[in-house]
């Protein structure tokens, strides 16, 4: 049976070039990168090379890169680490702004911190196309706001959020605040600023990542979303951003993220980022062409379907589609029996029976949320594979609709 993988937003296959770069660090270059001897320093050379690749991606300084175990840790470090730094300066209840469509790695830490009474959180909504409005973020800003965290690309819909515009809005508010506080040549207090974070995990392959362009102070990325290994990620932290470690027991990563370096994983991340840095726009154009063919083919063959999310402000790989009166989990399992892998939403929420919080935030009724599939293509996706999905899925939908208690 032909196996077809259309779940690249959940994870991507390890690129052969990435594996090749990693292999020496899994066997021959095995030293602890924190050791002063030659074995350790050889390992550290690999890590330094990765910082070069990430510095190109973010257009930043080496010391603004922090390696983590992945996006979940990076996001927790941002939320708890920035709050900890502010509380060390002055202990009081601070305010964080995020959106209703964030990944659970943002939403759940926010909920926990709020439950403990450490912060106040505002959750900005989205329009029916899945877009956050800059003005809605601005309206939520208060005197005690210290952090805004808005994802770059939504993992379920692929919709690209106005990160650059939000960043510029926050920059202007910070400048206005500074004018009121600045006296002569007195240094601006870093604790008077609002800091801006974006979870850019789904954006790296497709969007502009320069930190100054985005006006972002903190940016999260993850290796396994860009054809790199799992269990490794990075956090861009703009110099001067107040942040403290949330785990302890070492001095690695400028005392912000202690722990023995995962050298092979870090090198894999760097190799994946190198591929992104050198990537031709042709690849993304090919992916978009196949994605559009998938959507048009399914629309022609299957009545009563709905495309979820803005089709213009969207990464080229994503198609989130609801098939009315067909249950998503059943569609997924029947496609899997045909050798076709897709998703019903975020992979991290696959154990939940609740309708997608992202689609619900867009105002989509629960029954239509439950009828949605997420198709996410990759650079290895072929036209033959798309043709196979267009051939197989209409029959599955027809069978499920006949079984559905909801008719019409």
N, C-alpha and C positions, 0 to 999 in steps of 0.2 A: 504493500500500500504506500502511495506517495504521502510523505509527511509534509505538511504546510504549516509554517509558524508565522502567525500574525498577531503576536502579543509582545512586540518589542518595547512597549512602554512598561511592561512588567520587568523584563530583563532582556538583554541582547546577548547573542552568542559571542564567545570570546574570539576576537579576530586572530588569525594565524600569526600576523606580524607582532601582535601584542604578546602572544604566548612565546614566540621566539625570543623576544626581548627579556621576558621574565625568566626563562629557563636557567640561565647561569646563576641567578639569585636564589633558585630553589635547590641548587646542588653545590657548585664550586664556590660562589661568593656567599658564604654562609655566616660571616662574622656579625657580631652585634654592632650595629652602626654607631653606638655610643661609646664603643671601646677605642682607646687611644692607639692601640697597635695596628699594624698594617692590615690585618684581616678586617678589623672594624672600619678603618678608613677607606678600604676598597668598597665596602658596602655603602658608606656615606657618600662616595662619589656618585653612586647610582641615584641616591636620594637628591643630591644637588642637581643632577641632570634633570630630574623630574621638576624641581623648582623652576628651572629654566623654561620648561614647557608650559607650566602653569602661569609663570610670569608673562609669557607671550599671550596666553589666552586672556588673562585679565588685564594685561598691560600694566603690571604692578611690580613692586619690589619683592625680592626673595623672601624677606622677613614678614611679608603680609600673607604668606601661605601657611596654613595649619593642616596637617594630615590627621584624619580621623578614621574611624571604622566604617563610615558611610554617612548617608544623608540624615538618618534618624539621629545619630549622635551629634552631627553638626548642628542640626536644628535645635536639639535640646541644649547644646552648648551656647548657642546664640541667646535663647530665651532665658535660661537660668544664669548663664555667665554674665550677660549684660546687667541683669537685675542684681546679681550679687555685687558687681562692681559699684553700681549706684548705691546699694544699701550700705556698702562699706564707707562710702563718702558721707551719706546721710540716710539713716533708716527711716523710711516712711512708705506709704502706699503709692506705688507708681502705676502708670497706665501704659498698656500696650494695645496697639491696633493691628488686627489681622482681618482676614476675610472668611466668609462662610464656606468657601470652596477649597480651603487649604487641605494639604495632605494630613492624615492623622498624626504624623510626626511633628506637626505644628499645633494642631487643634488640641490634642490630648495633653501635651505639656502645659499649654495655656490653661486648660481646664483644671489641671492638678495644682498649678501655681495659684490660680484664683480660689480653688477650694481650700487651700492652706491659708488664704487671706493675705498672700504676699503681693498680689497685683490686682488691678482692675483691667478687664479686657473688653474691648469693643470689637464686634464682628460686623464688618461691612458686607452688604449684600451685593448681588450681581443682577444685571438685566436678563431678559429672556434669552439673550445670545451668550450668556455666561461671562460677561465682561464687567469688571470692577470699574466704577467711575471715579476719576481723580477727585472730583468735587465731594464725593461721598466720603472719601478718606480724609479730605481736608476738614470736613464738618465735624469729624470725630476727635480732632486734635484738641488737647487740653493743656493747661499749664504744667501738669505732671506727666505728660506723655514723654516717654523715653525711647520707645521703639515702635517702628512700623514694619510689619513682616507680611509681604504680599508675594505669592508665588509668580514666577515668570511665565510658565506654561502649565496649564492645568493638566494633570495626569490622566483624567478621564475624557475630557472633551478635546484636548489639544489646543484650546483657545489661548492666544498670546495676550497677556495682560499689559496695560500701559505702564510698564516699569520705568522707562525713561521719563515719562511725564510725571509720574508720582515722585520720582527722585528729584526732579527739578522743582516741584512744588515744595517738597520738604527742605531743599536747599535754600529756597527763597525765605521760607519761614525762619530757618536758622539764621540767615543773614539779617533779617529784621530784628530778631531777638538780640543778636550780637551788637547791632547798632545802639540798642538801648543800654547794653552793659559795658561796651568798650569805652575805656577812658585812656586817652593818650596811647602809649605803646603797651598798655597792660595786656597780657596774654588772655585770650578768650578761655573761659572755663569749659573744659570738655564736657562737664556734667550739666551744662545749660543747653546742650544740643538734643535734637531728636535724631536717633540713628535709624538707618534704613537697611533692612535685610530682604533678600529675595531668595527663595528656594528655587534654584535654576536647574534642578536635576533633569527636567524634560526639555530644557532649552538648548543645552550645549551643542547638540548636533545641528541646530537650525538657526540660532539667533545670535545677535551681537552680544559679546560677553565682556567687553572692556568696562572695567569698574567705573572709570570717570565718565564714560558715555552714559552709563545707566545711573550715575550719581548714587551708587550703592555703597554702603559701608561694610556690608557683610554679604557674601554670596556662597551658597551651598551647591556642591556638585557631588556626583557619585560615579564610581568606576563602571559598575555593571549596566548602566544605562547608555554607555557610549562604547560598547564592544570591548570593555575592560573587565577585570576580575570583580567578583563579589567581595564584600567585606572590606572595602577601601573607599575612602572619599576624601574630600578636601573642603576647607572653609577659607575663603578670602576674608581677611580682617584688615580693614583700612588702618594704617598707622595712626595711633592716637585714640582709637575706639576703646572705651572702657569695657574690659571683659576679663573675667576671672575664671580659673579652672573650676570644673564641677566634679572632677575626680582627682585623687591625690596619690602620690607614691613614686614620683620621679620628676625630672626636670626637662624632659624632652619638649620640643615645640614651644620654646620660649616660656616654659612653665605654664602653658595654657592647656596642653593636652599630654600628660605624662603617659608613659608606657613604652615597652620595647618596640622599636620600629618594625612594622610588617614590610620588610624591604622588598620582597618579591611583589607583593600587592601594590606598593607605592610605585615601583618601576612599571608594573602593568598599567596603573592609572596614567603615568606619564606617557607611556607608549600610545595609549588610547587618545590622550589629549594631543599628542604629536600628530596623529592621523587627522584629528579635527582641525588642527592648525593648518594642515596641508590639504585639506579637503577641497575638491572641486565642486562648484555650484551645480555641475551637471548631475551629480549623484542625487541631490535633493530634488532637482527637476524631474528626474526619472521616477523617484518615489511618488511625487505629486501626481504625475501622469497616471501611474498605476492606481493610486488612491482614488482619483477621479473616475477612472474606468470602473473600479469596484462599485462606487456609489451609483453611477449612471446605469451600470448593468443590473444592479439590484432594483433600482427604481423602475426600470422597464419591465422586469419580470415579476416583481412582488408589489401588489397594491397595498395601500395603507401603511406606508412607512414614513418615518420622521427623522430627519437629520438633526442632531442635537448640537448646538453651539454655532458660533459665528464661522462661516465658511471662508471669509476673507482673512480675518485676523486669527490664523490657525496654522500650526505646523503642518508640513506636507504629508506627514506619515499617518495622521489620525483620522479615522471615520467612526464617529459614535452614532449609532443608528438604533431607533426603536421600531420594532415590528409589532404593530398593534395586535392584541389578542394572541400573542405567542409569548410564553414565559422564558425569560432569559437563561435561567439555569438549564432548562430542558434543551434550549437551542445549543448552548455551549456543549452539553454532553453528547448530543446527537452529532454535532460537527466533529467532536473529538473522535467518535466512532468512525468517522470518515477520514480521520488523520489530519484534521484541521484544528489548530489551536487558536482560540480567541479568548476574550475576557468579557465578563459582565460588568466590569468597572475597575476600580483600583485593586491590584493584586493583594495589597495589604489589608483590604477589607473583604476578601473573598469568603471568609468564614461567617460573615454577617448576613442575616436574612432581612435586614433593614434596607429600604430603597436607598439608592445613591444620594448621599447628602449634597453632592454637586448638582445633580439634576433637580433635586427638590428645591435647592436655592435658586434655580432658574425658573421656578414656578411650574415645573412639569409634574403632573399628577402621579401618585405612587404606582398606579397600574401601568402607566407608560414607562416609568422608571424601571419597573420590573421586566419590561419587554425590550430592554436595551442590550446591545452588544457593542463592545469596543474592538475595532479592528485597528491594529497598529503595525504598519509595514516597516521594513528595514532595507538596508542597502543590498541584501541578498535576495529580496523578494523578486519573483519573476512574473512575466505576463501569463505564462502557463498556469501558475499557481492562482492568480486572480481569476482566470477563466474557470478553473476548477471550483472555486468558491461560488461564482455566479451560476454554475451548473448545478451544484449540490444544494445550496441553501433554499431556493424556492420550494423544493419538494418537502424539506423539513418544516418550513413555515406552514405549508398547506396542511400537513399532517397534524401539526400542533393546533392550528386553528380549528380543525374539525373536532378535536378533543376538548377545546376550550368551552367552558360554560357560558362565556361572554360571546354573543353573536352580533353580527352587524359591523 
